[in-house]
Structures are given as C-alpha cells and as structure tokens.
Amino acid sequence: MGLFQALDHNVGLAMLKISPSRFIPSITNETVIAWIGLYCLAVVMGYGRFLFTATLPDIMSVLSLSTTIAGWLASVNYMGYFIGSLIAMFVPHRLTWRALMLGTLLSIVTTLFLFVSNLPLSLWYIIRLFAGIASGIGMILGSSFIIQSFSSHKRSLLSTVHYAGIGVGISASAILTWWLLSLDLHFYSIWLIAGLSSLPLLVLLYAIRPDRYSQNDTAINQQPSIKQTYVNFKRSLYEAMVGQSRAVLLLSLSYVLAGFGYITSATFLPVMAVQQLPTQTHAGLLIWLVVGVFAMLSNPLWGALAKRIGETKTLIGLTLLQALGMFVPLWIAGALGLYVNAAILGATFVGIVSMTLNIIKNINPAYSNLLIGLATLAYAVGQFLGPLVTVALAGAKDSFNGGLLVAGIGLIIGFILILGFSQQMKQVSQRS
C-alpha cells in the first residue's frame, strides 16, 4: 500500500468510525468558506510560523539563546516549510482536503508542544521543523482547496479574504504576546493559548469537506503506489510547464529572492527593536503588530489594483516597494526606520505571496496544486537561507544592517527577474 493510499485508507477509516458528519453540518456558503480559509492561514502561518517572531525576544531571554541559535531555529522551521511544500506537491487532488486536515492538526499540536517548559534545545529544533512542515502543507493545500471552492466571479474578491489570514495571524500573535507578557507570563503560556484558540478550526475544516468524504470510499484499493505517484508527478510537471518553462523558471527564481528578501525583518524585527529601543517596553511587539495590521488591510487593496492593472504589474510594484523598505532602517536610525520598515513589510509581503501564487497557478489552472507547490518550494529556499545569511553577517555586534542590505539587493534582483517574466509571458501570448 503506497503512502497516499495508506493516508486515504487510514484517515478514511478513522472518519467512518467516528462519523462526525452526524453532528457537524456541511458548510457551502462561499463567503463563510473564505473566512474559514482566513482562520486556517492565521493558524498554520500566523501562529505556526510567525508567533515565533513575536515571542523570540522572550524566548532568547528566558532560554539564554544567542542570535546564532535563534537564526538556526528560524531556518529549521523554513526547512520544514520546504519539506511540507514538497509533500503537498505530491498529494493527489482527491486527497487535498484530508492532507490539509492532517497538516492543520500537526500545526496545532506543534504549537501546543511549546507550552512544555524546560524543553531541551534538540526538541525545539524538531518541533519547529514539524511546525514548518505543517505550514507548508497548510499554505499550499489550504490555498488550493479554499480558492477552488469559489465560483469564478467571486474568486478574486474572496481570495483576498483568505490571504488576509496571514496578517490576522501576525496581528493576533503580537496582541496575544503583548497581553500575556504584560501579565508577567512567558512564551510557553503564549503558545498554549495560541494552540487552544486554534482547535475550533478542525471542526470548521471538517464542515467544508467534499461530500464524498462523508461516505465510504470504495476506490481505496485502486489508488497508485509511491512509484506510480512519482511517475504521475513527473508527467504532470511536464504538462504543467510545457511551452512556458522559461516563464515558470523566472517567476520561481524571483520568488526565491522574495522569500530571502523579506525574512530578515520577518524573523528579527522585534529583536531589532529590543536592541535599538531598550527603554520602550514591548516596542518590538507594537512594531510587529504594525506588520500584521498592514498585511491584513493592504491585501484587498492590492487585489483591487490587480483588477485594474494586472497581477504582474502589481507584483512588480510590490517587489520594488519591499526592497525600498529594507533600506529604510539603514537610512533612518531608531524607531522611525523600524516602524516604516514594518509598515512596508506588512503592506507588501502578503501581496507578493498572493499575486505570485495566483499568477503561477493561472499559467496552467489544471495543475494549480503542483505549480503553487513549486513556487512555495522556491519561497522556502529563500526563507531558509535568509536567517543564516543574516546571522553570518551580524558578527559579534549582532548587527542586522548587513542582512537588511543584502535582503534589499536580493529584492531588486527579483524585481528584474519579474520584468523578464512579464516579457516572456507576452511572447508566449503572441505565439498562441
């Protein structure tokens, strides 16, 4: 029995034994599904990935961690994101929802695990690795499953609601951390509350299950083996990119640099605030909240702009703006530079994600899971490398200026690659 065959068989049997469909009615309203998608991204991304950023100063203080170790913990999570993205690419379309359920459950469990105090550092690495795997699965399969639930005339609007979940999760992580730290609690209590507040998501995701999952699946034994799944994957990859491989390559390379470019701020911004604003209590969390608020509010604006000028032109502008944001703290020292960086980071990074994923899946919508997975793999590579480069450049003084400079340069190169992608797509359009 192959890996995904076993997944379908075992999870299916468990669901049939529990029969929760008797108690949980199906939800089919598209607007409600979009809000469930928002909640899903808030959990698997906002908590699963970015709560670490909000709590990092407290984690470093309580556990006496160096900047180098903090950077490695961040990179291990992004390595997990890469692995999760790779797994998601191989998930057959019929198993998207079930794999999403398991990924979400893994995300919540790894969040709850960090409630345990005095965990050895080795377990931190393992937990953050699996949290990253869950985030990769949840991001790709959540986006694919949720967005494909929308009718074509509502997809653009409701997609912005779904992707706003990342900003909501970041804002929630900042507020939750601020609140509990003000009560003299520490990071382990914050992770516990985050995990408990995520549990209702499992019920809601079950409520938007495809109809056939509430019934016995008689086709279990007809599912392909791992070898056949790999063969099918290679064939699908060829079919997804045929005639447009250069365009996909340019967009994917730009997305590597997008992941690399934003991650210095997305990982270390509150730590920078603690360094530069030592007299301002919880300044780092307020700055991180700015990231979340701008991420939450800006994405619908970029969606509206994309309707007017196109997603590619919007992506070009967002990439250039984010590059500018990385340079601002180098030009303006202190609180103002950090707040401007936070505002630009929040206003751009979710927009870059949503524009890129929408663009790449529209290259060949029949292979949306695969193409979104390919792009997310590229993003994960950049995210994995970013903290390591930043830590290497920090030196004995723990200065993040070198990381910000390299991040900005990387984004400018990404901007040039997107221009090349745009030209390539025009050529493809003219030939067809």
N, C-alpha and C positions, 0 to 999 in steps of 0.2 A: 504493500500500500504506500503510495507516494506521500510526500509532505503535505501538499494541499488536499489530497484525498483524505488523509488522516484528519486534517483540520476540519474539513467538511463533515466527515463521519462522526468524529468525537463531539464536536460542538453541536452538531445536529442532534445527536442522541441526548446530550445534556438538556437541550432546549425542549425536546419532546418529553423527557421525563418530568421536567419542571412545569412545562405547559403554562408559562406566564401570560400567554396570549389571552387566556380566560379572564385575566384581571387587568391587563394593560391594553386599552383600545388602540387601534391604529390611528395615526395622525397623517392626514393627506393634504392639509392646507399648506400651500407653498410658503406663505409668509411665516407661519409657525415653524416650518422646517428650516427656513433661513435663520430664525432666531435660535433654533436648536444647533444649527451649524456654528453660529456665533459662540454659543456656550461651549461647543466642542473645541473650537480653536482656543478659547480662553483657558480651557483646562490643559489640553495637550501642548500648547505653545506658551500661553501666558504663565501658567504655573509650571508645566513640565520643563520649560527651558528658562523663562525669564524671571521666575521667582528667585532663582539662584543669584541673578544680578542684584535684585533688591536686597537680599539678605547677605550678600557677600561681605560687606564691611563687618557685620556682626559675626559671621562665620569665621572670618580671618582673626577677629579679636578674641573670640571665645576659644577657638582651637589653636590660636597662635600660628596661623598659616602664613607662609611667605607669599609674595606676589607670584613667584615662580610656580608654587604648588597650586595656587588659585587659578593660574593660567592653564595648567595641565588639567585641572578638574573641569574647566570650561571646555577645553579641547577634546577631552574624553567624551563629554556629552555630545559634541558636534560630530565626533567619530561615530557615536551611536546613531546620530541623525542620518549619517551617510549609510550605515548598515540598514536602518529602518527604511530609508528611501529605496535601497536596493531590493529589500524584501518586497516592498509594495509594488515594485515594477513587475515582479514575477507572480503576483496574486492574480489568478484568473478573474475575469469580470464578474462571474457569478458568485465569487466569494468575497467581493469587496466589502459588503456590509458586515459579514462575520469577522473578517480580519480587522475591520475598523472597531468592532466591539472588543476584540481581544487587545488591540493596541491601546484603546482608551482605558481598559481595565488595568493594563500594565502601567500606564502613565499614573493612574490614581494610586496604585499600590506602591510604586517607587516614591511618590510624593509622601505617602503616609510613613514609609520606612524611615525617612529622615527625622521623624519625631523621636526616634530612639536616640537617647543621649549617649555620649562616650563611644560612638561607633569608631572602630579602627579606620585609619585612612584608606586602607585597601578596600574596605566595604564601600566607602564613599565613591571610589573610582568605579566600582561595579554598579552601584545604584545609579550613578549619573550616566554611565554607559547605557544601561537599560532604559533609563528615562529618555535618553536621546533616541534610542530605537523606537520607543513608543511615540515620540514626537514626529519622527519621520513617517511612520505608518499613519498616524492620525492626520498629519498635514496633507499627505497625498491622497489617501483613500477617503478622508473626510471631505476634502475639496471636490474630488471626483464624484463621490456618491451624492453629496448635497447639491452641487451645481447641476448635475444631470437630472435632479428631481424637479428642476424649474422648467416651466414652459419657455419657449424661445423669446417671446415678447417681454417676459419678466426677468430673464436671466441676468441681464446687465445690472439692473437695479438691485435685485436680491443677492447677487454675488457680493456687492459692496457691504451688505449687511453681514453676510457670512464672514468675510475677511476682516471686518471690524472687530471680530472676536480677539484677534491678536492684541489690538490696542486696549480692548476692555480687560484682557488678562493682565497686561502690563500695568494698567491703572489699578486694578484690584490688588496686584502684588505689592504695589507701592503703598496703597492705603492700608492694607492688612498689616504690612510690616511696620509702618509708622504707628498704627494703633497699638499693636502688641508690644512694640519696643517702649512706647510711652507708658505702658503698664508694667515696665521692668521685666517683661518676659523676653525670651531669646528665640533664636531661629527655629529650634525644634518645635516650639509651640506654634509658630507661624506655619510651618509645613503641615502640622496636624490639622489646623483649621482649614488650610487650603485643600487638603485631601478630603476631609469630611464634607466640605461645601461642593466637592466635585461629584460625589456619589449619585445625586439625582440624575446626572447626565446619562448614566447607564440605562435608567428606566426610559428616558426620553428617546435615546437612540433605539431602544427596542421598539418603541411606539412607531418609529418610521421605517421599520423593517419592510423589505419586499414581501408581498402577500404570500408567496410560495414558502417562506420560511416558517410560517405558522402551521404548515402541513408536512407530512412525511415526504422526504425526498427519495424517490425510487431509483434515481440515476446515480447513486453513490458509487456503485461498482464500475461505472462506465467512465470514471474520471481518470485523466492521464497520470502517468508516473512522473517522477522528477526529471528523468531523461527526456521524456516526451515534452514536458513543460519547457525545458531548456530549448529543445528544437523549435517548439512553437514560438518561444520568445525571440529567437534569432530571426525566424521568418517574419514575425510581427515588427521587429526593429527595422528590418529591411523595407518592409511595406510601408511603415510609418514615415520613413525618411527618403524614399525613392524620389529622385529628381530634386530634392530640397536638402540634401545632406549638408551642403556648404552653409546654407542659411541656419540650419539647426546647430551646426558647429559654432558659428559666430555668436549666436544668441546664448548658447551654453557657456562659451568662454567668457562672455560679458557677465554672465550670472555667477561664474566662479569669482570674478573680481567684485561683483556686488556683495556676495557673501563675505569676502575678505575685507571689503571696504567698510562696511557698517559695524563689524563685530567688535572692533576695539572699543567704541563708545557703548555698544550694546552689552558688553561684558563688564567694563571697568568704569563707567561713568560715575556711579555712586562712590567708588573708591577714589576717583579723581577729586570729587567734591570734598571728601573727608580730608584729603591731602591739602587742597588749596583753600578750604573754608573751615578750618578747625574750630572756629568759635561759633559757627552756625549749626546748632543741633538739628540733626536729621535733614540737613540741606541736600544730601545725596538722594534721599527719598523724595523730596519735593521736586528735585530735578528729574528723577526717574518718573514721577507722576506726570510731569510735563511731556515726556516722551509718550506715555500712554494716552494722554488726552489728545495730543496732536495726531497720534496714529488712529485713534477712534473717530475723530471728527473729520480728518482730511480725506479719508479713502472715498467717501461718497462724492466729494468734490472732484477727485481725480477721475472717478467713474463718469461724472458728467462731462468733464473736459475731454475724456477719451471719446465720448459720443460725438463731440464736435470736431476734434482734430485727428482722432485716431489713436489707438493704443500705443503704437510705436513712437509717434511724436511725443506723446505724454511720457513714455518711458525715457526717452532721450532727455527731456527737460528735468525729470525727477533725478536721473543719474548725475547730471551736471550740478543740480542744486545740492544733492547729498555730498558731492565732492567738495563744494564750497563750504558746507557745514563742518567738514573735518578740519579745514584750515582755520576756522574762526577762533578756536581756543589758542591757536598759535599766534594769532594776530592780536587777540584781546584777552589779556590775562584775567583770572579771577572769576567772580560769579557770572558776569555778563556773558563772557565767552562760553561758559559751560551751559547756561540757560539757552543761548542761541543754538549751540550745538544740539542740545536736547530737543528743541522745538523743530529744527530742520530734520534731525534723525527720525523723530516720530512722524513728521509730515511726509517723509519720503519712503521709508523702508517698506512699509506695508503696501504702499502704492507700487513700488518696484516689484514686490513679490506678486501682487495680484495681476499687474499688467503683463509681467513676463509669463506667468502661468497661463493666463488667458491667450496670449499671443501664441505660445508654443503648442497649446492643445488645439488651437484653431488651424494650425498648419495641417493637421490631419485629425479631425474630431473622432474618427472611428478608433483611434489609438490614444485617447486622451490620458488614460492611466499611465501608459508607457512613457509618453512624452513629458507629462508632468513629473513622473518619476525621474526621467533623465535630467530634467532641469534641476530638480531638487537635489539630485546627486551632485551636480555641479556646484550648487549653492553650498552644500555641506562641505565640499572640499575647501572652498574659500573660508568657511567658518572655522574649520579645523585648523587651518594654517594661521589664521589671523591672530588669535591669542598667543600662539607660540612665537610668532614674529614680534609681537608687541612686548612680550616678556623678555625676549632676547635683546631687544633694543632699549629696554627700560634701564638696564645697568644697575649699579649699586645704589643710585639715587632714586630708583623706582619711578623714573620719569616716563610719562606716556606720550610725550611730544613726538618722539620718533615713530611710534605706532600710528599716531594720527596723521603724520606727514605721509608715511607710506600708504596708509589707507586712502588718503585723498588722491595720491598719484594713481593708485590702482583703479579708483573710480573714474578718473579721467581716461585711462586706457580703455576701461569698459565702455565709456561714452563713445569712443572712437569705433569700437567693435560693433556697437549697436547701429551707428551710422552705416557701417559696412553691411550689416544685416538688412537694413532698410533698402539699400541699393540692390542687394541680392534678391530680395523679395519682389522688387519692381521688375527686375529682369525675368524672374520666373513668371510673373503675371503677364509680361509682354509676350513670352513664348507660348503661353497657354491660351 
